[in-house]
Amino acid sequence: MNRAHEKKRILIVDPDEGDRAELSRKAAGWGYLPETAQDGYECLAQVYQDIDLVLLEVTLPGMDAFELLRQMRSEEDLETLPVVLLTRDPSRENRMRAVAAGANDMLMKPVDGLELETRLAFHLSTKKRQDALRDALSQQEALLRKRTAMLQRTLHEVAAARRQAYAAELDTLHRLAQAAELKDHGAAEHIHRVGRCCALIAQAVHRPPREVELIRAASPLHDVGKIGVPDHILLKAGSLTDEEWEIMKQHTILGGRILEGSGSELLQTGAQIALTHHERWDGSGYPYGLAGSDIPLAGRICAIADAFDSLTMDRPYRERMPMEEAFRQVEEGRARNFDPELTDRFLERREEARAIREGS
């Protein structure tokens, strides 16, 4: 039920009938719907019934108010419900117990009407913003779970069909990589070039041919997790906010989650690359801050190939970089962003890398 435009319901819990009546009169006068309870048991009987805020007298018969509040906070449905304590004893001990139990505020009796009205408005407004944020995050998580489940089902079906030709598996994974890049102009060519550049680096450090081919085929999946990044963040022309950047960084974890758990060596390598291609040699990368040789070789290789090619592409937030400047940027990242040996071998083959970028 959508209660966005309904009057807010205030539950007033106070053993004093006169105080309950006075607080109810004030709450009604401010446009709220007051409900009342005289002890903790009546409070628990009503608090689950779409209550928006609780005014709770500290001195209750039968059940300690602080214990009542701790019990409420242990319930998922009540853990964010605003609770304002009322007391005639604002001692340091009571204030500390209120904080420990999870109270949002404490007011001294007799309550000043203007102060109470202001505090109620503040806590209800804060709760409204928190609810809106929680709903937005919940919708985003549900969308990510749905997309992840759909992609995992597809990938597990592909992995189960091992009898199909290797070429068919490559084609399926290439289409999956493209699906994540469809919103990004030029990304289809980007994933091809990253694959070829990864193979170039793997060959340069004398990896076996089978491993070279595996890295080449799996590396186009490096950004598959971007399928779960909202368009308004992925395609934003300006700088990302701190919150948007945290969501963007989640594409590594989501990509690993999409590809993990398969019996296919190709998908396992793809999961490894998706998860670690933004880790940095000095430990300053994400998502886990891995450093040096703790970063899998395939992830270290893809980090260089992806960075170089991305620098030479037009992005929503910047223009492309000249080829020589991109090589210089990679060189400056040696032993900071990138594996120093892999960086040296890549730069020794810059003419081959240039040919890949130019489509030769």
N, C-alpha and C positions, 0 to 999 in steps of 0.2 A: 504493500500500500504506500502510495506517495503522500508523505505528510509535509511536504515542503511549504505549503501555504496554510497549514493549520496553525491554530494557536499552540504555543508551547505549554506542555504540562509540567507543573512544578509539584513535586511530592514533598510536603512539609511534615517532618517527623519530629514530634514534640509532645512530651507527656502533659504539658500544661495546656489545658483547654483554652484559656484566655490568650496565650501566646499563639496557639494554632489559629484561632479566630482572627487575631490581629494580622498575622503574617498572610493568611488567606485573603483578607480584605485588601491588603496592599498589593499582593500579587495579581488579584483580579483587576484592581485599578490600573495596573500597568499593562493590562492586555493579556495576561497569562491565565491558564486554567489551573487553579489550585486543587490538589488532592491532599488528603491528610491521613496521618497514621499516628498513633499514640505510643508505639513501642517498636522494637526491632522486628518482631514477628509480623506485625501488620505491614511494616515497611517491605519485608521480603515477599509478602503476599501480593503487593501492588507494583513493585519496582520493575517487573518485567512487562508491564502493560503500557508500553509506549511512553514511558516517563522520560522527559528531556533533561531534568535537573533535580537533584535532591537537596533540600535544606534539612540538615540533620543536627538536632540538639545532642550535645555530648553526653549529658546525664540522662540515661534512659533506664527504665525499670526492666529487670529481667535479663537483658542482653546488653553488654558493654558496647557503646557506640563505635569504639575503635575496632573491636572484634567484628562487629557487623560490617564495617567498612572493608576490613581485610577479606571477609567472606565474599562481599560483593566484587571486590577486585579480582578474586580468584575465578570468577565466572567470565567467560569470553564475551558474552553479551553485555556485561556491565563494566568491563575494565576501562572503558573510556568515558563512562557516564560522569558528567560533572557533579561533584559532591561538595557542598559548602557547609562547614561545621559552624554551629552556633554555640557559644559558651559564655558563662559568667566568670570563668576562670582561665584567662589567657596566659597561664603560666608557661615558663619555658618548657617544662615537662609535657604539658598538653600540646604545645606547638610541635615539639619533637615527635610525640606519638602520632599527631595528625599527619605529619609528613611521611612517617614510616608506614602508616596505614594506607596512604594514597589519596589523601584529601587534596582537593584543588584550591581550597581557601578556608580561612577561619575568620569569623566575625564575632565581635564582642556584643553581648546583650547588656542593656536593651539596644537593639539594632537601630542605627541611624537610617531613616527611610531612603534618603538620597544615595547614601553609600551602598545600601543593599540593592537598590534599583540599578546602579551603575555596575556593581559586581555581577549581578544576574545577566545583564545584557552582554557584558564582556565574556563570561564563560559560555553562554549560549552561542554567541558569535564564533568563539574559538572552536566549539564543538561542531558547528556547522561547517567551518573550513576543514576541520579534521575529517569529518564524515565525507566531504566531497573529495578530498585527497585519497582517502581510503577506498572510496568507490571507484575512482579513476585507476588507482593501482590494481584493484581487484579485477577490473575489466581488462587492463593490460595483461595481467598475469593469466587470466582466462584465455585471452587471445593467444598469448605465447604458448600456453599449454596445448591449446587446440592445434596451432600450427606445428608445434613440436611433435605431437602425437600423429598428425597426418604425415609429416615427413618421415618420422621413424617407421611408421607402418610401410610406407613406400620403400624405404631403404632396406628394411628387413626382408621384404618380399624379394627385392633385387638380390640381396645376399643369399637368400634361400635358393635362388635359381642359379646355382653354380654351374649347372650343366650348360647354360647358355655360353656362347662364345665370349671371349675376353673383349672383343670389339664391341659387342652389344652392351656389356657392363660399362665400358668407357663412355659409350654414347649416352647411356642413362645418366651417369654422373655428370657428364658435361652439361646436359640439359638441366640438372638440378642446380649446378653452379650458375648457369645462365638465369635460372628463375630468381635467384637472390640478387642478380645484377640488373634485371630488366628495368628498374627505375633509374638506373645510373647510366647516363649517356656515355658510350664508349667502353663500357665495362666488359662487353662480350669479347672485344679484341684484347682488353687488358688481361683477362684470365688466360687466354691463349699465350700471350707473351710471357706472363709470369711462369707458366709451365715450362716453356722453352728455356727461359733464363735460369730456372731452377735446375733443369737438366744440364745446362752449361756449367754451372757452379759445381754440381755433383760430379760431373766428369772431370773437372779441373782438380778435384781433390781425390781422384782415382777410386771413386766408389764403384762396386761391381755393376755391370750393365743392367742386371735385373733391378737393383736398387735405384739406379738412375731413372729407369723407366717408371718405377713405382712412384718416385717423388715427382716426376714430370706429370704423371697422370693424376696424382692426388692433389697437387698444389692448386689447381683451379678452384678447389673447394674451400680455399682459405677464408673467404668471406661469406660462406653460406649462411652464417648466423645473422647476417644483416637482413634476412627475410623477416626477422622479428623486430627490427628497429622501425619505429613509426616514420612515415615519410617526412613529417614536418621537422624531424631531427636529421634524418639521412640526407635530405636535399636542402637543408638550410643554407642560405647564401652567406650569412654572417657567422660570427663566432658563436660557439655553443656555450650555454650557461653551464655552471658546475653540475647541475642536476641533469641536463641533457647529455653532458659528456659522460656521466656515470652510466646512463642508459646506453649510449653508444658503445661503451667499453664492454657491455654485456654480450656483444655479438660474438666474442671469442668463446665465452662459456656456452652460449646457446649453440654455436656451431659444433663445439665438441660434443654437446649433449645430443644433438641431432644425429651425429655420425657414430657415436659410441655404441658398444655392445654388439657389433656385427662380427661375424666370423670371417668376413672378407678382409684380407690384408690391405687391399686398396682403401677400404673405408676406414680401417684402423689408422692407416697413415694419414688419411684426410682428416680424421678427428684430431690427431696429434698436431697437425699443421694448423688447423682452425683454432685450436686452443692456445697455441704457443707462438704464433707468428708475430705477435706484438710484445713478446718478452724481449728484454734488452740485455746485452752482454754484461753491463755493469749492475744489473738488478733493478733498474728504474722502470722496467716495463710493466705490463699487466697481462693477464689478470692476477698472477700469483707472485710477481716479483722474482722470478727465477733468474739466476745469473750464471754466466760462463757455460761450462759443459753440462750443467744441470738442465739446460734447455736442449731438447732433442735436436739432433742434427737437421732433420727435415724442417723444423721450425726455424732454426738459425739460417738455413739456406733461403727459405721463403721470405724471411724478414728483409734480406738484401734485395731479392728480386722484386718483391712487392713495393718496397720503398722506392727503388730506382724507377720502376715503370710509373708509379703513382706521381712522382715528382714531375714527370714529363707529360702529364695529362692535365687538361683543364678540369678544375673542380668547382663546385658551386661557390666555394669561399675563396678561390684564388685562380690565377691564370697558370698555364703550364710553364715549366722551367726549361730553359735551353739545355740541350743534352750535356754539354760540358759542365754546366753548373750542377746538374744532377749527379754526374760522376764525382764532382768535387764534394758535394754534400755527403755522398756515400763514404768517400775517403775521410772526411771529417768525423764521421760516425764510427770509424775504426776503433775497436777496443772500448767504445762507450756504448754505442747502440748495437754494433755488429761484431761477430766473431772476427778477430783480426786476421787469422789465416784465410778464412773464406773471403774476406774483403780483399786481401791481396790477390788471391787467385782470380776473383771477379775482375778487378781492375787490370790485371794482366791480359784479360780477354775482352777489353772494352770495345775493340772493333767488332768482335762477334756479338757483343751485347748491343752495340749500336745497330748492327744489321737486323737483329731481332726486333728492336724498337721501330725501325724504319720499314719493317715488313719484308725484308729481303729473304 
